[in-house]
Amino acid sequence: MNTIRIAWWIIAASVGGFLALAALSGWFLRDQIFQTFQDPGEPFQTYEPPDAADYTAANAWFLRGEFSEPLEAAVFFVHPTTYSGGANWNAELDKDSSNQAVERVILPNYAAPFSSAGPLFVPRYRQAALYAFMNNREDSVLAREFAYRDVLRAFDQFSQDIGSARPIMLAGYGQGGLHVLRLLIDRFADNPELQARLVTAYIIEHPVPLDLLNTSLATIPACETPEDVRCIYAFMQVLPSEERRIRILTERTMSWTPEGPLDFVDQRRLLCTNPLLAAPSNQFASAQLHQGGVAAVNLSMDTNPAPIPRQTGAQCADGVLFTDLPRSRLLRRPGRIAEEFREPPYNLFYEDIRLDAARRSLILSTILQEERRWSALDPD
């Protein structure tokens, strides 16, 4: 009888050990397993993408702002990745889950701070799937380039709709930052009239290689002071302990090159604007300067959430923004699969960005008013 019990214990222990090992392996390989299920399973070259948006129609936009002042800035905001993948390389415009994520999480947390500068214009676009950013296959690169062409069409319609005099602010997070960076190259770099109307381009959570500022974007500098306009403001926030996320952002991520195509950012110096200083400085900024983060999931756009201040210090180093672990758990990353590639459900620098956008917008509007006043007085 004892022999039978011992045998059962051995079997149970073996099964338990196997299950524990399988669970442990699943944990360490969770991203690879996730990728397997999100792979469309078809080459992009033979893939039939979802239907495109008609950007003259209201339903092609999450938000399409209205103006109250003649020189009020128009804010063109490009949302980050909210579609995981699976059936498509690029999201369908009517995909409920990805659209709800934009409306519930992205707009109140990430787009709302820029409404301090002017009305928001947020296009729906056939975003590249999260899967396309978890690897750098040729198909994945093609999916990103395809998504950019939607953003370009949306911007051209936006530019036509707002007229030729109004200031423009650009803002993009994650995948949206990738597309805004390309917009600067394609539409602003060789267009002095658009450059003159550019308040600031905010490119956040996506690398901006400094070699672009010496070549393709030589006419659009980095924002060097809190009062600068017609410039680029960029950062990617990490905790010092997030070694994998740091490697992804500074080595494995792809960005545009002076030659045009996407390529790895490894070995390329990156722009880092410290949002607590509103400047690209390597100086450490203490938590006393932090204006406040916000966790605004499910809040309406006309709600003014109360920021939680003094949550983190910040310092730029090696092209990334190192921050402290926020005291408030509301401002800490959740433990989701592929979290390193996602935007979290809060904005750690909500209030810092809100105040920065409002200030720079007011500065450019004042400059444009003066320039146009003097131009009207010029007899030539």
C-alpha positions in Angstrom: 0.0 0.0 0.0 2.8 2.4 0.9 4.5 1.6 -2.4 1.4 2.6 -4.3 1.1 5.9 -2.3 4.8 6.6 -3.0 4.2 6.0 -6.7 1.3 8.3 -6.8 3.3 11.0 -4.9 6.1 10.6 -7.5 3.6 10.9 -10.4 1.8 13.9 -8.8 5.2 15.6 -8.1 6.3 15.0 -11.7 3.1 16.3 -13.2 3.2 19.3 -10.9 6.8 20.0 -11.8 6.0 19.7 -15.5 3.1 22.1 -15.2 5.2 24.6 -13.1 8.0 24.4 -15.8 5.5 24.9 -18.6 4.0 27.9 -16.7 7.5 29.3 -16.2 8.4 28.8 -19.8 5.2 30.4 -20.9 5.9 33.4 -18.7 9.4 34.0 -20.2 8.2 33.3 -23.7 4.9 35.2 -23.4 5.9 37.8 -26.0 6.9 35.2 -28.5 3.6 33.3 -27.9 1.7 36.5 -28.2 3.4 37.3 -31.5 2.5 33.9 -32.8 -1.2 34.5 -32.3 -1.0 38.0 -33.7 0.8 37.1 -37.0 -1.6 37.7 -39.9 0.0 34.7 -41.6 0.1 36.3 -45.0 2.8 38.3 -46.7 2.1 42.0 -46.9 2.7 42.0 -50.6 -0.3 39.8 -51.2 -2.4 41.2 -48.3 -5.6 43.1 -49.1 -5.8 46.0 -46.7 -9.0 47.3 -45.1 -10.9 50.1 -46.8 -9.4 53.6 -46.6 -11.0 56.7 -44.9 -12.5 59.6 -46.7 -11.0 62.5 -44.8 -13.5 64.9 -46.1 -16.1 63.1 -44.0 -16.6 63.7 -40.3 -16.6 60.0 -39.5 -13.0 59.7 -40.6 -11.9 61.7 -37.5 -12.1 60.9 -33.8 -12.0 64.6 -33.2 -12.4 67.5 -35.7 -12.2 70.7 -33.8 -13.9 74.1 -34.3 -12.2 77.5 -33.9 -13.2 80.5 -31.9 -10.3 82.8 -32.7 -8.7 83.8 -36.1 -5.2 82.9 -35.1 -6.0 80.0 -32.8 -3.7 77.1 -33.4 -4.9 73.8 -35.0 -3.6 70.7 -33.3 -3.0 67.6 -35.5 -2.7 64.6 -33.2 -1.7 61.1 -34.3 -2.6 58.4 -31.9 -0.3 55.5 -30.9 -0.9 51.8 -31.6 -4.1 50.3 -30.2 -4.6 47.3 -32.5 -2.8 44.1 -31.6 -3.0 42.3 -34.9 -4.1 38.8 -35.9 -6.4 39.1 -38.9 -4.7 42.2 -40.4 -1.3 43.9 -40.8 -3.2 47.2 -40.5 -6.3 47.9 -38.5 -9.8 48.2 -40.0 -11.2 51.7 -39.4 -14.3 50.3 -37.7 -12.4 47.9 -35.4 -14.3 48.4 -32.1 -11.6 47.3 -29.7 -8.9 49.5 -31.1 -11.2 52.5 -31.5 -12.5 52.2 -28.0 -8.9 52.2 -26.7 -8.3 55.4 -28.5 -11.5 57.0 -27.1 -11.2 55.6 -23.6 -7.4 55.8 -23.0 -5.5 57.8 -25.6 -7.7 60.9 -26.1 -8.2 61.8 -22.4 -4.7 61.0 -21.4 -2.5 61.9 -24.4 -4.5 64.2 -26.7 -6.3 66.3 -24.1 -3.2 68.2 -22.9 -2.7 69.6 -26.4 -6.2 71.1 -26.4 -4.7 73.9 -24.3 -3.1 75.0 -27.5 -6.1 74.9 -29.8 -8.8 72.6 -31.2 -7.8 69.0 -31.8 -7.9 67.1 -35.1 -7.4 63.4 -34.6 -7.7 61.2 -37.7 -8.7 57.6 -37.8 -6.1 55.7 -39.8 -5.2 52.2 -40.7 -2.6 51.9 -38.0 0.1 49.2 -38.2 -0.7 46.4 -35.8 1.3 46.1 -32.5 2.6 42.9 -34.0 4.4 45.0 -36.7 6.4 46.8 -34.0 7.4 43.6 -32.1 9.6 42.5 -35.0 11.3 44.2 -38.0 10.3 41.8 -40.8 9.9 43.4 -44.2 6.1 42.9 -43.9 6.1 44.8 -40.6 8.1 47.7 -42.2 5.6 47.8 -45.1 2.7 47.9 -42.7 4.2 51.0 -40.9 4.8 52.8 -44.2 1.3 52.0 -45.3 -0.1 53.5 -42.1 1.9 56.7 -42.7 0.3 57.2 -46.1 -3.1 57.4 -44.4 -1.7 60.0 -41.9 -0.3 62.0 -44.8 -3.6 62.1 -46.6 -5.3 63.1 -43.4 -2.8 65.9 -42.8 -3.3 67.2 -46.4 -7.0 67.4 -45.8 -6.5 69.0 -42.4 -4.2 71.6 -43.9 -6.7 72.4 -46.6 -9.6 72.7 -44.1 -7.9 75.0 -41.7 -6.7 77.5 -44.3 -3.3 79.0 -45.0 -2.9 81.4 -42.1 -3.5 79.5 -38.9 -0.7 78.1 -36.6 -0.3 74.4 -36.6 0.8 72.1 -33.7 1.8 68.5 -34.5 1.7 65.8 -31.8 2.2 62.0 -31.9 2.9 59.2 -29.4 4.5 55.9 -30.2 3.5 54.9 -33.8 1.9 58.4 -34.0 5.3 59.9 -33.3 6.9 57.9 -36.2 4.3 59.3 -38.6 4.6 62.9 -37.3 8.4 62.7 -37.8 7.8 61.8 -41.4 5.2 64.5 -41.9 7.9 67.0 -40.8 10.3 65.7 -43.5 7.7 65.5 -46.3 5.6 68.6 -45.7 7.5 71.1 -43.5 11.2 70.7 -44.1 11.2 72.4 -47.6 8.1 74.6 -47.1 9.0 77.9 -45.4 5.3 79.0 -45.2 4.4 75.9 -43.2 7.5 76.2 -41.1 6.5 79.7 -40.1 3.2 78.4 -38.9 4.6 75.4 -36.9 4.2 76.0 -33.2 6.0 72.8 -32.1 6.2 69.2 -33.2 5.8 66.9 -30.2 7.2 63.4 -31.0 6.9 61.3 -27.8 7.7 57.7 -27.1 9.4 57.3 -30.5 13.1 58.0 -31.3 14.1 61.1 -33.1 17.6 60.6 -34.5 19.8 63.7 -34.3 21.3 62.9 -37.8 17.9 64.0 -39.2 18.3 67.4 -37.7 21.5 67.9 -39.6 20.1 66.6 -42.9 16.4 66.1 -43.8 15.2 68.4 -41.0 18.1 70.9 -41.0 15.5 73.7 -41.3 13.5 72.6 -38.2 15.7 72.6 -35.0 15.1 71.0 -31.6 13.4 73.2 -29.0 16.3 74.5 -27.0 14.4 76.7 -24.5 10.8 76.8 -23.0 10.1 79.8 -25.3 11.2 78.3 -28.6 8.7 77.7 -31.4 9.0 76.3 -34.9 10.9 73.4 -33.4 10.9 69.7 -32.3 10.2 68.5 -28.7 10.8 64.7 -28.1 11.4 62.2 -25.4 11.0 58.5 -24.5 10.4 57.8 -20.8 11.9 54.8 -19.0 12.7 53.6 -15.5 16.4 52.7 -15.0 15.3 49.1 -14.2 13.5 48.7 -17.6 16.6 47.3 -19.4 14.6 45.5 -22.1 12.5 48.6 -22.9 15.6 50.7 -23.1 17.2 48.2 -25.6 14.0 48.2 -27.6 13.9 52.0 -27.8 17.6 52.7 -28.5 18.6 49.6 -30.6 15.7 47.6 -32.0 13.3 50.4 -32.9 13.4 51.7 -36.5 13.1 55.4 -37.5 13.5 57.4 -40.7 16.9 58.0 -42.1 18.5 60.9 -44.0 18.3 58.7 -47.1 14.5 58.2 -46.6 13.7 54.5 -45.6 13.3 53.2 -42.1 16.3 51.7 -40.4 17.5 50.8 -36.9 18.3 53.6 -34.4 21.2 51.6 -32.9 24.3 53.7 -32.8 22.4 56.9 -33.7 22.3 59.7 -31.2 18.7 60.6 -30.2 16.9 63.8 -29.2 15.7 64.0 -25.6 13.7 66.9 -24.3 13.3 66.9 -20.5 9.6 67.8 -19.9 10.4 69.2 -16.5 12.8 71.7 -18.0 11.2 72.0 -21.4 14.6 71.7 -23.0 17.1 69.1 -24.2 19.3 69.1 -21.2 21.3 66.4 -19.4 20.7 68.2 -16.1 18.7 66.3 -13.5 15.4 67.9 -12.7 13.9 67.1 -9.3 10.4 66.0 -8.6 9.7 69.5 -7.2 9.5 70.6 -10.8 7.0 67.9 -11.9 3.7 69.7 -12.6 1.7 66.5 -12.5 0.6 63.2 -14.1 -2.9 62.1 -14.8 -4.7 58.8 -15.0 -7.8 59.8 -17.1 -9.2 56.6 -18.5 -12.8 57.0 -19.5 -12.9 60.7 -18.7 -14.7 62.9 -21.2 -12.6 65.4 -23.2 -14.3 68.4 -21.5 -13.3 67.1 -18.0 -10.3 68.8 -16.4 -8.6 66.0 -14.4 -6.7 66.9 -11.3 -3.0 66.3 -11.9 -0.9 64.4 -9.3 2.3 66.6 -8.9 5.8 65.9 -7.7 5.8 62.3 -8.7 9.1 62.0 -10.5 12.4 63.6 -11.2 13.8 63.3 -14.7 17.1 63.3 -16.5 18.0 62.8 -20.2 20.9 60.3 -20.8 21.9 58.5 -24.0 18.8 59.7 -25.8 16.2 58.5 -23.3 14.4 60.2 -20.3 15.1 58.4 -17.1 12.5 58.9 -14.4 11.8 57.8 -10.9 9.1 55.2 -10.0 6.0 57.4 -9.3 4.7 57.3 -5.7 1.2 57.0 -7.0 0.3 53.5 -8.3 -2.1 55.2 -10.7 1.0 56.3 -12.6 2.8 53.0 -12.8 2.9 50.7 -15.9 0.6 47.6 -15.7 2.1 44.2 -16.3 0.5 43.5 -19.7 1.9 41.3 -22.4 4.1 43.4 -24.8 3.9 46.4 -22.4 7.2 47.7 -23.6 5.5 48.5 -27.0 2.4 50.1 -25.5 1.4 53.5 -24.2 0.2 53.0 -20.5 -3.2 54.1 -19.3 -2.0 57.3 -17.8 0.2 60.3 -18.8 3.0 60.9 -16.4 3.7 64.4 -17.8 0.1 65.4 -18.6 0.3 68.8 -16.9 3.9 69.6 -17.9 2.9 69.0 -21.6 -0.4 70.9 -21.2 1.4 74.0 -19.9 4.2 73.7 -22.5 1.8 73.4 -25.4 -0.3 76.4 -24.2 2.8 78.6 -23.7 4.4 77.8 -27.1 1.1 78.3 -28.9 0.6 81.7 -27.3 4.2 82.7 -28.2 3.8 81.8 -31.9 0.4 83.5 -32.2 1.9 86.7 -30.8 4.9 86.4 -33.2 2.6 85.9 -36.2 0.4 88.8 -35.2 3.5 91.1 -35.1 4.9 89.8 -38.3 1.7 90.3 -40.2 1.2 93.7 -38.6 4.6 94.9 -39.8 4.1 93.2 -43.2 0.9 95.2 -43.6 2.7 98.4 -42.8 5.6 97.7 -45.3 5.0 99.8 -48.4 6.9 97.3 -50.5 
